[in-house]
Amino acid sequence: MSVGKRIRLYLTEKGISQTWVSEQSKIALPKLNASLNDKRKLDVEEFSSIINVLNEDANKFLNN
């Protein structure tokens, strides 16, 4: 499973909206949505912003 899909699954499980993550991370919603649906690659800066907003360890989404 891709990192984007793992993040999307986490958001769904926690009831966190992509809109909220987009606003907090300053990543445009269409860009975030495309990344979480494997339509574009999530770059390192975006990934870092997302995990900071979620207050999670990067390994939670990288290791499986």
mmCIF file of the N, C-alpha and C atoms, coordinates in Angstrom:
data_MODEL
# 
_entry.id   MODEL 
# 
loop_
_atom_site.group_PDB 
_atom_site.id 
_atom_site.type_symbol 
_atom_site.label_atom_id 
_atom_site.label_alt_id 
_atom_site.label_comp_id 
_atom_site.label_asym_id 
_atom_site.label_entity_id 
_atom_site.label_seq_id 
_atom_site.pdbx_PDB_ins_code 
_atom_site.Cartn_x 
_atom_site.Cartn_y 
_atom_site.Cartn_z 
_atom_site.occupancy 
_atom_site.B_iso_or_equiv 
_atom_site.pdbx_formal_charge 
_atom_site.auth_seq_id 
_atom_site.auth_comp_id 
_atom_site.auth_asym_id 
_atom_site.auth_atom_id 
_atom_site.pdbx_PDB_model_num 
ATOM 1   N N  . MET A 1 1  ? 0.855   -1.182 0.000  1.00 0.00 ? 1  MET A N  1 
ATOM 2   C CA . MET A 1 1  ? 0.000   0.000  0.000  1.00 0.00 ? 1  MET A CA 1 
ATOM 3   C C  . MET A 1 1  ? 0.898   1.242  0.000  1.00 0.00 ? 1  MET A C  1 
ATOM 4   N N  . SER A 1 2  ? 0.507   2.216  -0.769 1.00 0.00 ? 2  SER A N  1 
ATOM 5   C CA . SER A 1 2  ? 1.291   3.452  -0.881 1.00 0.00 ? 2  SER A CA 1 
ATOM 6   C C  . SER A 1 2  ? 1.161   4.309  0.384  1.00 0.00 ? 2  SER A C  1 
ATOM 7   N N  . VAL A 1 3  ? 2.100   5.213  0.551  1.00 0.00 ? 3  VAL A N  1 
ATOM 8   C CA . VAL A 1 3  ? 2.071   6.145  1.677  1.00 0.00 ? 3  VAL A CA 1 
ATOM 9   C C  . VAL A 1 3  ? 0.785   6.979  1.638  1.00 0.00 ? 3  VAL A C  1 
ATOM 10  N N  . GLY A 1 4  ? 0.426   7.461  0.449  1.00 0.00 ? 4  GLY A N  1 
ATOM 11  C CA . GLY A 1 4  ? -0.793  8.257  0.310  1.00 0.00 ? 4  GLY A CA 1 
ATOM 12  C C  . GLY A 1 4  ? -2.026  7.497  0.756  1.00 0.00 ? 4  GLY A C  1 
ATOM 13  N N  . LYS A 1 5  ? -2.111  6.233  0.356  1.00 0.00 ? 5  LYS A N  1 
ATOM 14  C CA . LYS A 1 5  ? -3.269  5.419  0.749  1.00 0.00 ? 5  LYS A CA 1 
ATOM 15  C C  . LYS A 1 5  ? -3.271  5.152  2.244  1.00 0.00 ? 5  LYS A C  1 
ATOM 16  N N  . ARG A 1 6  ? -2.083  4.970  2.826  1.00 0.00 ? 6  ARG A N  1 
ATOM 17  C CA . ARG A 1 6  ? -2.010  4.768  4.279  1.00 0.00 ? 6  ARG A CA 1 
ATOM 18  C C  . ARG A 1 6  ? -2.492  6.012  5.019  1.00 0.00 ? 6  ARG A C  1 
ATOM 19  N N  . ILE A 1 7  ? -2.111  7.175  4.520  1.00 0.00 ? 7  ILE A N  1 
ATOM 20  C CA . ILE A 1 7  ? -2.567  8.425  5.142  1.00 0.00 ? 7  ILE A CA 1 
ATOM 21  C C  . ILE A 1 7  ? -4.078  8.563  4.983  1.00 0.00 ? 7  ILE A C  1 
ATOM 22  N N  . ARG A 1 8  ? -4.579  8.278  3.787  1.00 0.00 ? 8  ARG A N  1 
ATOM 23  C CA . ARG A 1 8  ? -6.028  8.367  3.555  1.00 0.00 ? 8  ARG A CA 1 
ATOM 24  C C  . ARG A 1 8  ? -6.793  7.439  4.494  1.00 0.00 ? 8  ARG A C  1 
ATOM 25  N N  . LEU A 1 9  ? -6.316  6.211  4.661  1.00 0.00 ? 9  LEU A N  1 
ATOM 26  C CA . LEU A 1 9  ? -6.950  5.251  5.564  1.00 0.00 ? 9  LEU A CA 1 
ATOM 27  C C  . LEU A 1 9  ? -6.927  5.760  7.000  1.00 0.00 ? 9  LEU A C  1 
ATOM 28  N N  . TYR A 1 10 ? -5.792  6.326  7.413  1.00 0.00 ? 10 TYR A N  1 
ATOM 29  C CA . TYR A 1 10 ? -5.664  6.904  8.761  1.00 0.00 ? 10 TYR A CA 1 
ATOM 30  C C  . TYR A 1 10 ? -6.694  8.018  8.965  1.00 0.00 ? 10 TYR A C  1 
ATOM 31  N N  . LEU A 1 11 ? -6.816  8.910  7.976  1.00 0.00 ? 11 LEU A N  1 
ATOM 32  C CA . LEU A 1 11 ? -7.773  10.006 8.082  1.00 0.00 ? 11 LEU A CA 1 
ATOM 33  C C  . LEU A 1 11 ? -9.193  9.473  8.228  1.00 0.00 ? 11 LEU A C  1 
ATOM 34  N N  . THR A 1 12 ? -9.526  8.461  7.439  1.00 0.00 ? 12 THR A N  1 
ATOM 35  C CA . THR A 1 12 ? -10.857 7.859  7.492  1.00 0.00 ? 12 THR A CA 1 
ATOM 36  C C  . THR A 1 12 ? -11.114 7.243  8.865  1.00 0.00 ? 12 THR A C  1 
ATOM 37  N N  . GLU A 1 13 ? -10.130 6.488  9.358  1.00 0.00 ? 13 GLU A N  1 
ATOM 38  C CA . GLU A 1 13 ? -10.292 5.829  10.660 1.00 0.00 ? 13 GLU A CA 1 
ATOM 39  C C  . GLU A 1 13 ? -10.447 6.826  11.796 1.00 0.00 ? 13 GLU A C  1 
ATOM 40  N N  . LYS A 1 14 ? -9.761  7.953  11.711 1.00 0.00 ? 14 LYS A N  1 
ATOM 41  C CA . LYS A 1 14 ? -9.786  8.959  12.776 1.00 0.00 ? 14 LYS A CA 1 
ATOM 42  C C  . LYS A 1 14 ? -10.880 10.012 12.568 1.00 0.00 ? 14 LYS A C  1 
ATOM 43  N N  . GLY A 1 15 ? -11.585 9.950  11.433 1.00 0.00 ? 15 GLY A N  1 
ATOM 44  C CA . GLY A 1 15 ? -12.638 10.919 11.158 1.00 0.00 ? 15 GLY A CA 1 
ATOM 45  C C  . GLY A 1 15 ? -12.102 12.310 10.860 1.00 0.00 ? 15 GLY A C  1 
ATOM 46  N N  . ILE A 1 16 ? -10.907 12.373 10.270 1.00 0.00 ? 16 ILE A N  1 
ATOM 47  C CA . ILE A 1 16 ? -10.277 13.650 9.935  1.00 0.00 ? 16 ILE A CA 1 
ATOM 48  C C  . ILE A 1 16 ? -10.517 13.936 8.460  1.00 0.00 ? 16 ILE A C  1 
ATOM 49  N N  . SER A 1 17 ? -10.973 15.122 8.147  1.00 0.00 ? 17 SER A N  1 
ATOM 50  C CA . SER A 1 17 ? -11.270 15.448 6.751  1.00 0.00 ? 17 SER A CA 1 
ATOM 51  C C  . SER A 1 17 ? -10.023 15.892 5.992  1.00 0.00 ? 17 SER A C  1 
ATOM 52  N N  . GLN A 1 18 ? -10.016 15.593 4.711  1.00 0.00 ? 18 GLN A N  1 
ATOM 53  C CA . GLN A 1 18 ? -8.942  16.058 3.846  1.00 0.00 ? 18 GLN A CA 1 
ATOM 54  C C  . GLN A 1 18 ? -8.931  17.581 3.793  1.00 0.00 ? 18 GLN A C  1 
ATOM 55  N N  . THR A 1 19 ? -10.095 18.187 3.870  1.00 0.00 ? 19 THR A N  1 
ATOM 56  C CA . THR A 1 19 ? -10.192 19.649 3.857  1.00 0.00 ? 19 THR A CA 1 
ATOM 57  C C  . THR A 1 19 ? -9.441  20.238 5.045  1.00 0.00 ? 19 THR A C  1 
ATOM 58  N N  . TRP A 1 20 ? -9.620  19.657 6.225  1.00 0.00 ? 20 TRP A N  1 
ATOM 59  C CA . TRP A 1 20 ? -8.932  20.142 7.422  1.00 0.00 ? 20 TRP A CA 1 
ATOM 60  C C  . TRP A 1 20 ? -7.417  19.995 7.266  1.00 0.00 ? 20 TRP A C  1 
ATOM 61  N N  . VAL A 1 21 ? -6.978  18.835 6.795  1.00 0.00 ? 21 VAL A N  1 
ATOM 62  C CA . VAL A 1 21 ? -5.540  18.605 6.593  1.00 0.00 ? 21 VAL A CA 1 
ATOM 63  C C  . VAL A 1 21 ? -4.998  19.598 5.571  1.00 0.00 ? 21 VAL A C  1 
ATOM 64  N N  . SER A 1 22 ? -5.752  19.825 4.512  1.00 0.00 ? 22 SER A N  1 
ATOM 65  C CA . SER A 1 22 ? -5.350  20.774 3.480  1.00 0.00 ? 22 SER A CA 1 
ATOM 66  C C  . SER A 1 22 ? -5.160  22.170 4.061  1.00 0.00 ? 22 SER A C  1 
ATOM 67  N N  . GLU A 1 23 ? -6.121  22.613 4.840  1.00 0.00 ? 23 GLU A N  1 
ATOM 68  C CA . GLU A 1 23 ? -6.053  23.949 5.441  1.00 0.00 ? 23 GLU A CA 1 
ATOM 69  C C  . GLU A 1 23 ? -4.877  24.065 6.415  1.00 0.00 ? 23 GLU A C  1 
ATOM 70  N N  . GLN A 1 24 ? -4.703  23.057 7.255  1.00 0.00 ? 24 GLN A N  1 
ATOM 71  C CA . GLN A 1 24 ? -3.655  23.102 8.269  1.00 0.00 ? 24 GLN A CA 1 
ATOM 72  C C  . GLN A 1 24 ? -2.256  22.981 7.674  1.00 0.00 ? 24 GLN A C  1 
ATOM 73  N N  . SER A 1 25 ? -2.120  22.192 6.614  1.00 0.00 ? 25 SER A N  1 
ATOM 74  C CA . SER A 1 25 ? -0.801  21.934 6.018  1.00 0.00 ? 25 SER A CA 1 
ATOM 75  C C  . SER A 1 25 ? -0.459  22.904 4.895  1.00 0.00 ? 25 SER A C  1 
ATOM 76  N N  . LYS A 1 26 ? -1.443  23.717 4.492  1.00 0.00 ? 26 LYS A N  1 
ATOM 77  C CA . LYS A 1 26 ? -1.255  24.670 3.387  1.00 0.00 ? 26 LYS A CA 1 
ATOM 78  C C  . LYS A 1 26 ? -0.989  23.965 2.055  1.00 0.00 ? 26 LYS A C  1 
ATOM 79  N N  . ILE A 1 27 ? -1.547  22.753 1.916  1.00 0.00 ? 27 ILE A N  1 
ATOM 80  C CA . ILE A 1 27 ? -1.481  22.019 0.647  1.00 0.00 ? 27 ILE A CA 1 
ATOM 81  C C  . ILE A 1 27 ? -2.854  22.150 0.000  1.00 0.00 ? 27 ILE A C  1 
ATOM 82  N N  . ALA A 1 28 ? -2.882  22.590 -1.240 1.00 0.00 ? 28 ALA A N  1 
ATOM 83  C CA . ALA A 1 28 ? -4.165  22.762 -1.932 1.00 0.00 ? 28 ALA A CA 1 
ATOM 84  C C  . ALA A 1 28 ? -4.940  21.444 -1.914 1.00 0.00 ? 28 ALA A C  1 
ATOM 85  N N  . LEU A 1 29 ? -6.242  21.530 -1.654 1.00 0.00 ? 29 LEU A N  1 
ATOM 86  C CA . LEU A 1 29 ? -7.083  20.336 -1.542 1.00 0.00 ? 29 LEU A CA 1 
ATOM 87  C C  . LEU A 1 29 ? -6.998  19.432 -2.768 1.00 0.00 ? 29 LEU A C  1 
ATOM 88  N N  . PRO A 1 30 ? -7.076  19.958 -3.997 1.00 0.00 ? 30 PRO A N  1 
ATOM 89  C CA . PRO A 1 30 ? -6.986  19.051 -5.153 1.00 0.00 ? 30 PRO A CA 1 
ATOM 90  C C  . PRO A 1 30 ? -5.644  18.304 -5.210 1.00 0.00 ? 30 PRO A C  1 
ATOM 91  N N  . LYS A 1 31 ? -4.592  18.984 -4.828 1.00 0.00 ? 31 LYS A N  1 
ATOM 92  C CA . LYS A 1 31 ? -3.255  18.378 -4.808 1.00 0.00 ? 31 LYS A CA 1 
ATOM 93  C C  . LYS A 1 31 ? -3.182  17.292 -3.735 1.00 0.00 ? 31 LYS A C  1 
ATOM 94  N N  . LEU A 1 32 ? -3.688  17.584 -2.543 1.00 0.00 ? 32 LEU A N  1 
ATOM 95  C CA . LEU A 1 32 ? -3.708  16.616 -1.459 1.00 0.00 ? 32 LEU A CA 1 
ATOM 96  C C  . LEU A 1 32 ? -4.542  15.404 -1.839 1.00 0.00 ? 32 LEU A C  1 
ATOM 97  N N  . ASN A 1 33 ? -5.722  15.646 -2.360 1.00 0.00 ? 33 ASN A N  1 
ATOM 98  C CA . ASN A 1 33 ? -6.609  14.561 -2.749 1.00 0.00 ? 33 ASN A CA 1 
ATOM 99  C C  . ASN A 1 33 ? -5.961  13.667 -3.809 1.00 0.00 ? 33 ASN A C  1 
ATOM 100 N N  . ALA A 1 34 ? -5.333  14.267 -4.792 1.00 0.00 ? 34 ALA A N  1 
ATOM 101 C CA . ALA A 1 34 ? -4.659  13.480 -5.838 1.00 0.00 ? 34 ALA A CA 1 
ATOM 102 C C  . ALA A 1 34 ? -3.550  12.628 -5.234 1.00 0.00 ? 34 ALA A C  1 
ATOM 103 N N  . SER A 1 35 ? -2.815  13.179 -4.279 1.00 0.00 ? 35 SER A N  1 
ATOM 104 C CA . SER A 1 35 ? -1.736  12.426 -3.631 1.00 0.00 ? 35 SER A CA 1 
ATOM 105 C C  . SER A 1 35 ? -2.273  11.259 -2.814 1.00 0.00 ? 35 SER A C  1 
ATOM 106 N N  . LEU A 1 36 ? -3.366  11.473 -2.116 1.00 0.00 ? 36 LEU A N  1 
ATOM 107 C CA . LEU A 1 36 ? -3.930  10.427 -1.267 1.00 0.00 ? 36 LEU A CA 1 
ATOM 108 C C  . LEU A 1 36 ? -4.661  9.361  -2.066 1.00 0.00 ? 36 LEU A C  1 
ATOM 109 N N  . ASN A 1 37 ? -4.921  9.648  -3.333 1.00 0.00 ? 37 ASN A N  1 
ATOM 110 C CA . ASN A 1 37 ? -5.585  8.677  -4.212 1.00 0.00 ? 37 ASN A CA 1 
ATOM 111 C C  . ASN A 1 37 ? -4.649  8.151  -5.299 1.00 0.00 ? 37 ASN A C  1 
ATOM 112 N N  . ASP A 1 38 ? -3.348  8.293  -5.071 1.00 0.00 ? 38 ASP A N  1 
ATOM 113 C CA . ASP A 1 38 ? -2.313  7.774  -5.978 1.00 0.00 ? 38 ASP A CA 1 
ATOM 114 C C  . ASP A 1 38 ? -2.399  8.317  -7.404 1.00 0.00 ? 38 ASP A C  1 
ATOM 115 N N  . LYS A 1 39 ? -2.882  9.531  -7.547 1.00 0.00 ? 39 LYS A N  1 
ATOM 116 C CA . LYS A 1 39 ? -2.926  10.148 -8.874 1.00 0.00 ? 39 LYS A CA 1 
ATOM 117 C C  . LYS A 1 39 ? -1.712  11.049 -9.094 1.00 0.00 ? 39 LYS A C  1 
ATOM 118 N N  . ARG A 1 40 ? -0.981  11.331 -8.014 1.00 0.00 ? 40 ARG A N  1 
ATOM 119 C CA . ARG A 1 40 ? 0.283   12.066 -8.090 1.00 0.00 ? 40 ARG A CA 1 
ATOM 120 C C  . ARG A 1 40 ? 1.138   11.635 -6.906 1.00 0.00 ? 40 ARG A C  1 
ATOM 121 N N  . LYS A 1 41 ? 2.434   11.823 -7.054 1.00 0.00 ? 41 LYS A N  1 
ATOM 122 C CA . LYS A 1 41 ? 3.349   11.442 -5.969 1.00 0.00 ? 41 LYS A CA 1 
ATOM 123 C C  . LYS A 1 41 ? 3.341   12.508 -4.883 1.00 0.00 ? 41 LYS A C  1 
ATOM 124 N N  . LEU A 1 42 ? 3.369   12.054 -3.663 1.00 0.00 ? 42 LEU A N  1 
ATOM 125 C CA . LEU A 1 42 ? 3.441   12.926 -2.499 1.00 0.00 ? 42 LEU A CA 1 
ATOM 126 C C  . LEU A 1 42 ? 4.909   13.281 -2.297 1.00 0.00 ? 42 LEU A C  1 
ATOM 127 N N  . ASP A 1 43 ? 5.236   14.571 -2.347 1.00 0.00 ? 43 ASP A N  1 
ATOM 128 C CA . ASP A 1 43 ? 6.650   14.915 -2.177 1.00 0.00 ? 43 ASP A CA 1 
ATOM 129 C C  . ASP A 1 43 ? 7.008   14.993 -0.695 1.00 0.00 ? 43 ASP A C  1 
ATOM 130 N N  . VAL A 1 44 ? 8.299   15.029 -0.415 1.00 0.00 ? 44 VAL A N  1 
ATOM 131 C CA . VAL A 1 44 ? 8.802   14.965 0.957  1.00 0.00 ? 44 VAL A CA 1 
ATOM 132 C C  . VAL A 1 44 ? 8.289   16.132 1.803  1.00 0.00 ? 44 VAL A C  1 
ATOM 133 N N  . GLU A 1 45 ? 8.272   17.329 1.247  1.00 0.00 ? 45 GLU A N  1 
ATOM 134 C CA . GLU A 1 45 ? 7.805   18.484 1.998  1.00 0.00 ? 45 GLU A CA 1 
ATOM 135 C C  . GLU A 1 45 ? 6.327   18.349 2.363  1.00 0.00 ? 45 GLU A C  1 
ATOM 136 N N  . GLU A 1 46 ? 5.528   17.868 1.418  1.00 0.00 ? 46 GLU A N  1 
ATOM 137 C CA . GLU A 1 46 ? 4.100   17.672 1.686  1.00 0.00 ? 46 GLU A CA 1 
ATOM 138 C C  . GLU A 1 46 ? 3.905   16.601 2.763  1.00 0.00 ? 46 GLU A C  1 
ATOM 139 N N  . PHE A 1 47 ? 4.643   15.504 2.628  1.00 0.00 ? 47 PHE A N  1 
ATOM 140 C CA . PHE A 1 47 ? 4.553   14.427 3.611  1.00 0.00 ? 47 PHE A CA 1 
ATOM 141 C C  . PHE A 1 47 ? 4.909   14.956 4.999  1.00 0.00 ? 47 PHE A C  1 
ATOM 142 N N  . SER A 1 48 ? 5.974   15.719 5.081  1.00 0.00 ? 48 SER A N  1 
ATOM 143 C CA . SER A 1 48 ? 6.408   16.299 6.353  1.00 0.00 ? 48 SER A CA 1 
ATOM 144 C C  . SER A 1 48 ? 5.324   17.205 6.939  1.00 0.00 ? 48 SER A C  1 
ATOM 145 N N  . SER A 1 49 ? 4.724   18.033 6.112  1.00 0.00 ? 49 SER A N  1 
ATOM 146 C CA . SER A 1 49 ? 3.646   18.921 6.572  1.00 0.00 ? 49 SER A CA 1 
ATOM 147 C C  . SER A 1 49 ? 2.466   18.120 7.107  1.00 0.00 ? 49 SER A C  1 
ATOM 148 N N  . ILE A 1 50 ? 2.109   17.070 6.401  1.00 0.00 ? 50 ILE A N  1 
ATOM 149 C CA . ILE A 1 50 ? 0.956   16.249 6.803  1.00 0.00 ? 50 ILE A CA 1 
ATOM 150 C C  . ILE A 1 50 ? 1.211   15.566 8.138  1.00 0.00 ? 50 ILE A C  1 
ATOM 151 N N  . ILE A 1 51 ? 2.387   14.941 8.297  1.00 0.00 ? 51 ILE A N  1 
ATOM 152 C CA . ILE A 1 51 ? 2.635   14.244 9.563  1.00 0.00 ? 51 ILE A CA 1 
ATOM 153 C C  . ILE A 1 51 ? 2.756   15.221 10.728 1.00 0.00 ? 51 ILE A C  1 
ATOM 154 N N  . ASN A 1 52 ? 3.242   16.434 10.449 1.00 0.00 ? 52 ASN A N  1 
ATOM 155 C CA . ASN A 1 52 ? 3.290   17.454 11.503 1.00 0.00 ? 52 ASN A CA 1 
ATOM 156 C C  . ASN A 1 52 ? 1.884   17.871 11.926 1.00 0.00 ? 52 ASN A C  1 
ATOM 157 N N  . VAL A 1 53 ? 1.005   18.068 10.958 1.00 0.00 ? 53 VAL A N  1 
ATOM 158 C CA . VAL A 1 53 ? -0.389  18.433 11.245 1.00 0.00 ? 53 VAL A CA 1 
ATOM 159 C C  . VAL A 1 53 ? -1.084  17.321 12.031 1.00 0.00 ? 53 VAL A C  1 
ATOM 160 N N  . LEU A 1 54 ? -0.805  16.068 11.643 1.00 0.00 ? 54 LEU A N  1 
ATOM 161 C CA . LEU A 1 54 ? -1.440  14.929 12.308 1.00 0.00 ? 54 LEU A CA 1 
ATOM 162 C C  . LEU A 1 54 ? -0.755  14.569 13.623 1.00 0.00 ? 54 LEU A C  1 
ATOM 163 N N  . ASN A 1 55 ? 0.418   15.167 13.864 1.00 0.00 ? 55 ASN A N  1 
ATOM 164 C CA . ASN A 1 55 ? 1.196   14.879 15.065 1.00 0.00 ? 55 ASN A CA 1 
ATOM 165 C C  . ASN A 1 55 ? 1.478   13.381 15.193 1.00 0.00 ? 55 ASN A C  1 
ATOM 166 N N  . GLU A 1 56 ? 1.920   12.799 14.094 1.00 0.00 ? 56 GLU A N  1 
ATOM 167 C CA . GLU A 1 56 ? 2.240   11.370 14.040 1.00 0.00 ? 56 GLU A CA 1 
ATOM 168 C C  . GLU A 1 56 ? 3.681   11.188 13.606 1.00 0.00 ? 56 GLU A C  1 
ATOM 169 N N  . ASP A 1 57 ? 4.239   10.035 13.931 1.00 0.00 ? 57 ASP A N  1 
ATOM 170 C CA . ASP A 1 57 ? 5.579   9.646  13.513 1.00 0.00 ? 57 ASP A CA 1 
ATOM 171 C C  . ASP A 1 57 ? 5.523   9.221  12.044 1.00 0.00 ? 57 ASP A C  1 
ATOM 172 N N  . ALA A 1 58 ? 6.500   9.633  11.274 1.00 0.00 ? 58 ALA A N  1 
ATOM 173 C CA . ALA A 1 58 ? 6.554   9.289  9.846  1.00 0.00 ? 58 ALA A CA 1 
ATOM 174 C C  . ALA A 1 58 ? 6.528   7.781  9.644  1.00 0.00 ? 58 ALA A C  1 
ATOM 175 N N  . ASN A 1 59 ? 7.157   7.033  10.548 1.00 0.00 ? 59 ASN A N  1 
ATOM 176 C CA . ASN A 1 59 ? 7.229   5.574  10.394 1.00 0.00 ? 59 ASN A CA 1 
ATOM 177 C C  . ASN A 1 59 ? 5.856   4.913  10.400 1.00 0.00 ? 59 ASN A C  1 
ATOM 178 N N  . LYS A 1 60 ? 4.888   5.558  11.000 1.00 0.00 ? 60 LYS A N  1 
ATOM 179 C CA . LYS A 1 60 ? 3.524   5.003  11.021 1.00 0.00 ? 60 LYS A CA 1 
ATOM 180 C C  . LYS A 1 60 ? 2.997   4.805  9.604  1.00 0.00 ? 60 LYS A C  1 
ATOM 181 N N  . PHE A 1 61 ? 3.429   5.680  8.687  1.00 0.00 ? 61 PHE A N  1 
ATOM 182 C CA . PHE A 1 61 ? 2.941   5.627  7.316  1.00 0.00 ? 61 PHE A CA 1 
ATOM 183 C C  . PHE A 1 61 ? 3.952   4.995  6.353  1.00 0.00 ? 61 PHE A C  1 
ATOM 184 N N  . LEU A 1 62 ? 5.214   4.915  6.767  1.00 0.00 ? 62 LEU A N  1 
ATOM 185 C CA . LEU A 1 62 ? 6.253   4.373  5.898  1.00 0.00 ? 62 LEU A CA 1 
ATOM 186 C C  . LEU A 1 62 ? 6.443   2.883  6.058  1.00 0.00 ? 62 LEU A C  1 
ATOM 187 N N  . ASN A 1 63 ? 6.305   2.380  7.255  1.00 0.00 ? 63 ASN A N  1 
ATOM 188 C CA . ASN A 1 63 ? 6.559   0.970  7.524  1.00 0.00 ? 63 ASN A CA 1 
ATOM 189 C C  . ASN A 1 63 ? 5.279   0.155  7.503  1.00 0.00 ? 63 ASN A C  1 
ATOM 190 N N  . ASN A 1 64 ? 5.340   -0.947 6.805  1.00 0.00 ? 64 ASN A N  1 
ATOM 191 C CA . ASN A 1 64 ? 4.226   -1.919 6.819  1.00 0.00 ? 64 ASN A CA 1 
ATOM 192 C C  . ASN A 1 64 ? 4.695   -3.221 6.284  1.00 0.00 ? 64 ASN A C  1 
# 
